[in-house]
Amino acid sequence: MARESSFIFSINYYDNSHGDNTVSSFVAKHPKKPFSKPDSLDNMWFDVKGDNNLLISAELHLYHKCLIKNNKNYNRKFDVLVYQIPRRNASDYVGSVEMPAKQNGWFTVNVTDCYKSWCKSPQTNEGLKVVAKDHESEYPEIRAEDIGVVGFEDDSQKHPFIVAYFRNAEHDVFEKVLFERMFE
């Protein structure tokens, strides 16, 4: 039996030597119906919370299913692009990942700046849009679901979510007191 390959494109490490840090996760919701799942990856909203001053990083986690071997796109690579949906019509680019169609597994996109802006001004949180770009296609963008990125019709254990990493506030107080004592 062939082993399924998995991959993660980025993992953010943080110093936890002075106490416990906090890790929070947020599931995607429908932007207009807060108790419903989104219809697609091109319009999902996250009810994020937290203290910007303590935020270390935030990541959008997405799952990619391998396209079947006899699919014409099996050996191709696609870009998975993430945009912040602003209040105006145009979307703001957040980040992207190159995705081999034949890979399985979780991957992440850094959304720290989005998260910070949403915590600072919650009214600007209109959500995220995830699309794909095929360099060999005449179409500028295609649905991310069409290249195997798991949306909301598939296994709920593989739905998109955001993970945010926060420093412990006591750690900051500890370091400040230690710094001040060094110069007494």
C-alpha positions in Angstrom: 0.0 0.0 0.0 1.4 3.4 -1.0 2.0 5.8 1.9 0.2 9.1 1.7 2.6 12.0 1.6 1.8 15.0 3.7 3.4 18.5 4.0 3.2 21.7 5.8 4.7 24.8 4.2 5.4 26.8 7.2 5.4 26.3 10.9 6.0 29.2 13.2 8.0 28.4 16.4 7.9 30.7 19.4 9.7 30.9 22.7 7.8 29.3 25.5 10.6 29.3 28.0 9.0 31.8 30.5 5.6 30.3 30.8 2.7 29.0 28.8 1.8 30.8 25.6 -1.8 30.6 24.3 -2.8 29.0 21.1 -6.3 29.7 19.8 -8.1 28.3 16.8 -11.1 29.8 14.9 -13.3 28.0 12.5 -14.6 29.6 9.3 -18.1 30.8 9.3 -20.6 32.2 6.8 -20.1 36.0 6.6 -23.9 36.7 6.7 -25.1 33.7 8.8 -22.8 33.4 11.9 -24.0 29.9 12.8 -23.6 28.4 9.3 -20.6 27.2 7.5 -19.5 29.1 4.4 -20.6 28.1 0.9 -17.1 28.1 -0.6 -13.5 29.1 0.0 -14.0 32.4 -1.8 -16.0 33.9 1.0 -15.3 32.8 4.6 -15.3 34.8 7.8 -13.5 34.2 11.1 -14.7 35.7 14.4 -11.2 36.4 15.7 -10.3 37.7 19.1 -7.2 38.5 21.1 -4.7 41.2 22.2 -2.6 42.5 19.3 0.2 43.4 21.6 0.5 39.7 22.6 0.0 38.2 19.2 3.0 36.2 17.9 1.5 35.0 14.6 -1.6 33.7 12.9 -1.9 31.1 10.2 -4.7 30.0 7.9 -4.7 26.2 7.7 -6.0 24.5 4.6 -6.1 20.9 3.5 -5.2 19.7 0.0 -6.4 16.4 -1.4 -4.3 14.8 -4.1 -5.9 14.9 -7.5 -6.4 11.4 -9.0 -3.5 10.1 -11.1 -5.5 9.9 -14.3 -6.5 13.6 -13.9 -4.9 15.8 -16.6 -3.6 18.1 -13.8 -1.9 15.5 -11.7 1.7 16.6 -12.5 1.0 20.3 -12.5 1.6 22.9 -9.9 -0.9 25.7 -8.9 -0.6 28.8 -6.8 -3.1 28.9 -3.9 -3.8 32.6 -3.2 -5.3 34.2 -0.2 -7.0 37.6 -0.2 -8.5 39.7 2.6 -11.9 40.8 1.6 -12.2 44.5 2.3 -15.3 46.7 2.5 -14.7 48.0 -1.0 -14.8 45.9 -4.2 -11.1 44.9 -4.7 -9.5 42.3 -2.6 -6.2 42.7 -0.8 -3.5 40.1 -1.4 -2.4 38.3 1.8 -0.1 35.5 0.6 0.2 32.4 -1.6 1.6 28.9 -1.6 2.7 26.8 -4.6 0.7 23.6 -4.5 1.7 20.4 -6.4 -1.5 18.8 -7.5 -0.3 15.3 -6.4 0.3 16.2 -2.8 -1.9 15.4 0.2 -1.9 17.2 3.5 -2.2 20.4 5.5 -0.6 23.6 4.5 -0.6 27.1 6.0 -0.6 30.7 4.8 0.6 33.5 7.2 -2.4 35.8 8.0 -0.8 37.6 10.9 -1.3 41.1 9.4 -5.0 40.4 8.6 -5.5 39.1 12.2 -3.9 42.2 13.7 -6.0 44.6 11.5 -9.2 42.7 12.4 -8.5 42.8 16.2 -7.6 46.5 15.9 -10.7 47.4 13.8 -13.3 44.6 13.9 -15.5 46.4 11.5 -12.9 45.8 8.8 -13.2 42.0 9.1 -15.0 41.0 6.0 -13.2 37.6 5.8 -10.9 35.8 3.5 -11.1 34.6 -0.1 -9.0 31.6 -1.3 -8.6 31.0 -5.0 -6.1 29.1 -7.3 -4.0 30.2 -10.2 -3.1 27.9 -13.0 -0.1 29.2 -15.0 -1.1 27.0 -17.9 -4.7 28.2 -18.1 -6.2 31.1 -19.9 -8.3 31.9 -16.8 -6.6 34.2 -14.3 -8.2 32.5 -11.2 -10.0 29.3 -10.6 -11.9 27.9 -7.6 -9.4 26.5 -5.1 -11.8 23.5 -4.6 -11.3 22.6 -8.3 -7.6 21.8 -7.7 -8.2 19.8 -4.5 -8.2 22.3 -1.7 -10.8 21.1 0.7 -13.8 23.4 1.1 -17.0 23.0 3.1 -18.7 20.1 1.3 -16.0 17.6 2.3 -14.9 16.1 5.6 -15.5 18.6 8.5 -12.2 17.6 10.1 -10.4 19.1 7.1 -12.3 22.4 6.9 -10.2 25.6 6.9 -9.4 27.3 10.3 -7.1 29.9 11.7 -4.6 29.3 14.5 -3.3 32.3 16.5 -0.3 32.2 18.8 -0.2 34.6 21.7 2.6 35.4 24.2 1.7 35.1 27.9 1.2 38.6 29.3 3.0 37.5 32.5 6.1 36.8 30.4 6.2 40.5 29.4 5.8 41.6 33.0 8.6 39.2 34.1 11.0 40.4 31.4 10.2 44.1 32.2 10.9 43.6 35.9 14.1 41.6 35.1 15.3 44.3 32.8 14.6 47.1 35.4 16.5 45.2 38.1 19.5 44.8 35.9 20.0 48.6 35.9 19.2 49.3 39.6 
